[in-house]
């Protein structure tokens, strides 16, 4: 039975958000021509502000999560493989993002989705609806620094969408070009990707 898209949030002001303090370092893939610390306001990604109310930076717990978040919606699906152009891969760089203070995030892993009255459609469904939820979370009195969630194309991986209010908590350590990273062959194998 198709249950349709997730409804937009109408109740978050009346609920406590499921929060978690995170103090680990993270991995971010970014276009090499730009700085790793970029809080986008273009409104095309899952937890972006719907009308540029705030900027969002995406990062993951591990390189595996950052990789599939970056390329999962862009690869071409063919009979035997998912396909990414080697030219596209070459445009990305890897950065370690170290926290200078713990982030207080709305945690949508584990039971967090149910806690706020949502479900997996929030992290894998209609992006325009997810952006409305992001706005409601951003406006909530808890003033969280971002949203922690499971990656759409690899549910074992976890990512964080950081709101620009937490920009002061992030420090960048460049790690070079993605194409030169020693884990790339295993990433291509794990996600059944052929480079063309």
C-alpha positions as CSV (number, residue, x, y, z in Angstrom):
1,X,0.0,0.0,0.0
2,X,1.4,3.4,-1.0
3,X,1.1,5.8,2.0
4,X,2.1,8.8,0.0
5,X,4.5,11.6,1.0
6,X,5.3,12.4,4.6
7,X,3.0,15.3,5.8
8,X,4.7,18.6,6.6
9,X,5.3,19.2,10.3
10,X,2.6,21.0,12.2
11,X,3.5,19.9,15.8
12,X,7.2,20.2,16.5
13,X,6.8,23.3,18.7
14,X,4.9,21.1,21.2
15,X,7.5,18.3,21.4
16,X,10.9,17.9,22.8
17,X,13.4,17.1,20.0
18,X,15.5,13.9,20.3
19,X,18.9,15.5,20.8
20,X,22.4,14.1,21.1
21,X,25.8,15.8,21.7
22,X,28.3,14.8,19.1
23,X,32.0,15.5,19.6
24,X,33.7,13.2,17.0
25,X,35.4,14.3,13.8
26,X,33.6,13.9,10.5
27,X,34.4,13.5,6.8
28,X,33.3,15.9,4.1
29,X,33.5,15.7,0.3
30,X,33.5,19.0,-1.5
31,X,34.3,20.5,-4.9
32,X,38.0,21.0,-5.0
33,X,37.6,24.5,-6.4
34,X,35.7,25.6,-3.2
35,X,36.5,25.7,0.5
36,X,35.4,22.7,2.5
37,X,33.3,24.9,4.8
38,X,30.4,25.9,2.6
39,X,27.0,26.3,4.1
40,X,24.7,26.0,1.0
41,X,21.5,28.0,0.6
42,X,20.5,26.7,-2.8
43,X,17.5,24.7,-1.6
44,X,18.2,21.6,-3.6
45,X,19.5,19.2,-1.0
46,X,17.5,17.2,1.6
47,X,17.8,19.4,4.7
48,X,18.4,22.8,3.0
49,X,16.4,25.8,4.1
50,X,13.3,26.1,1.8
51,X,13.7,29.8,1.3
52,X,17.4,30.5,2.2
53,X,16.6,31.1,5.9
54,X,19.9,29.5,6.9
55,X,22.8,27.6,5.3
56,X,23.6,23.9,5.6
57,X,26.8,22.0,5.5
58,X,26.7,18.2,5.0
59,X,29.3,15.8,6.4
60,X,29.3,12.1,7.4
61,X,30.7,10.0,10.2
62,X,32.9,8.1,7.7
63,X,34.2,8.4,4.2
64,X,31.8,5.6,3.1
65,X,28.8,7.8,4.1
66,X,30.2,11.0,2.6
67,X,30.9,9.2,-0.7
68,X,27.4,7.7,-1.1
69,X,25.7,10.9,0.0
70,X,27.7,12.8,-2.7
71,X,27.3,10.4,-5.6
72,X,24.3,8.3,-4.8
73,X,21.8,10.5,-6.5
74,X,24.1,11.2,-9.5
75,X,25.3,7.8,-10.6
76,X,23.9,6.3,-13.7
77,X,22.2,2.9,-13.1
78,X,23.1,0.4,-15.7
79,X,22.4,-3.3,-16.0
80,X,25.4,-4.6,-14.0
81,X,26.8,-1.4,-12.4
82,X,26.2,2.0,-11.1
83,X,28.3,4.4,-13.2
84,X,30.2,7.5,-12.2
85,X,32.5,9.4,-14.6
86,X,36.1,9.6,-13.5
87,X,36.0,13.3,-14.5
88,X,33.3,13.8,-11.9
89,X,35.2,11.9,-9.2
90,X,38.3,14.1,-9.9
91,X,36.4,17.3,-9.0
92,X,36.0,16.2,-5.4
93,X,38.4,16.7,-2.4
94,X,38.2,15.1,1.0
95,X,38.4,17.0,4.3
96,X,38.3,16.0,7.9
97,X,36.1,18.2,9.9
98,X,37.2,18.5,13.5
99,X,34.8,20.0,16.1
100,X,36.1,22.7,18.3
101,X,33.1,22.2,20.6
102,X,30.4,19.5,20.8
103,X,27.4,19.9,18.5
104,X,23.9,19.5,19.9
105,X,22.0,17.9,17.1
106,X,18.5,16.6,16.5
107,X,19.2,12.8,16.2
108,X,16.9,11.1,13.7
109,X,18.8,7.8,13.9
110,X,17.5,5.0,16.1
111,X,14.1,6.1,17.4
112,X,14.4,9.8,16.6
113,X,12.1,9.7,13.6
114,X,9.3,8.2,15.6
115,X,10.0,10.6,18.5
116,X,9.1,13.6,16.3
117,X,6.2,11.9,14.5
118,X,8.1,11.1,11.3
119,X,9.3,8.0,9.5
120,X,11.9,7.0,6.8
121,X,10.2,9.2,4.2
122,X,11.9,12.1,5.9
123,X,15.4,10.9,5.1
124,X,14.6,9.1,1.8
125,X,11.4,10.7,0.5
126,X,10.3,14.0,-1.0
127,X,13.0,16.6,-0.5
128,X,10.7,19.6,-0.4
129,X,8.9,18.0,2.5
130,X,12.2,17.2,4.2
131,X,13.1,20.9,3.9
132,X,9.9,21.9,5.7
133,X,10.9,19.5,8.5
134,X,14.4,21.0,8.5
135,X,13.0,24.5,8.9
136,X,10.7,23.4,11.8
137,X,13.7,21.8,13.5
138,X,15.9,24.8,12.9
139,X,13.2,27.1,14.4
140,X,12.5,24.9,17.4
141,X,13.3,26.4,20.8
142,X,16.0,23.8,21.3
143,X,18.2,25.7,18.8
144,X,20.0,22.6,17.7
145,X,23.2,22.8,15.6
146,X,21.9,20.4,12.9
147,X,20.3,17.1,12.1
148,X,21.9,13.7,12.4
149,X,20.3,11.1,10.1
150,X,20.8,7.8,8.2
151,X,22.1,8.1,4.7
152,X,19.5,7.3,2.1
153,X,21.5,5.0,-0.2
154,X,23.4,3.2,2.7
155,X,21.3,3.0,5.9
156,X,24.3,1.8,8.0
157,X,26.0,5.1,7.4
158,X,25.2,8.3,9.3
159,X,25.5,11.9,8.2
160,X,25.0,15.3,9.8
161,X,23.4,18.4,8.2
162,X,25.0,21.3,10.2
163,X,23.2,24.6,10.3
164,X,25.3,27.7,9.8
165,X,24.6,28.8,13.4
166,X,27.4,26.2,14.3
167,X,30.0,27.4,11.8
168,X,32.3,28.5,14.7
169,X,32.5,24.8,15.8
170,X,34.1,23.4,12.7
171,X,37.7,23.3,11.8
172,X,39.0,21.9,8.4
173,X,41.9,19.5,7.8
174,X,42.3,19.0,4.1
175,X,43.0,15.4,3.0
176,X,43.6,15.8,-0.7
177,X,41.8,14.8,-3.8
178,X,39.2,12.0,-3.6
179,X,40.6,10.2,-6.7
180,X,43.9,9.8,-4.8
181,X,42.4,8.4,-1.6
182,X,43.4,4.8,-0.9
183,X,39.8,3.8,0.0
184,X,38.4,4.7,-3.4
185,X,38.7,1.1,-4.9
186,X,36.9,-0.4,-1.9
187,X,34.2,2.3,-2.1
188,X,33.7,1.6,-5.8
189,X,33.4,-2.1,-5.0
190,X,31.1,-1.6,-2.0
191,X,28.6,0.5,-4.0
192,X,29.0,-1.6,-7.2
193,X,30.3,1.4,-9.2
194,X,32.2,1.4,-12.5
195,X,34.2,4.5,-13.4
196,X,33.9,5.6,-17.1
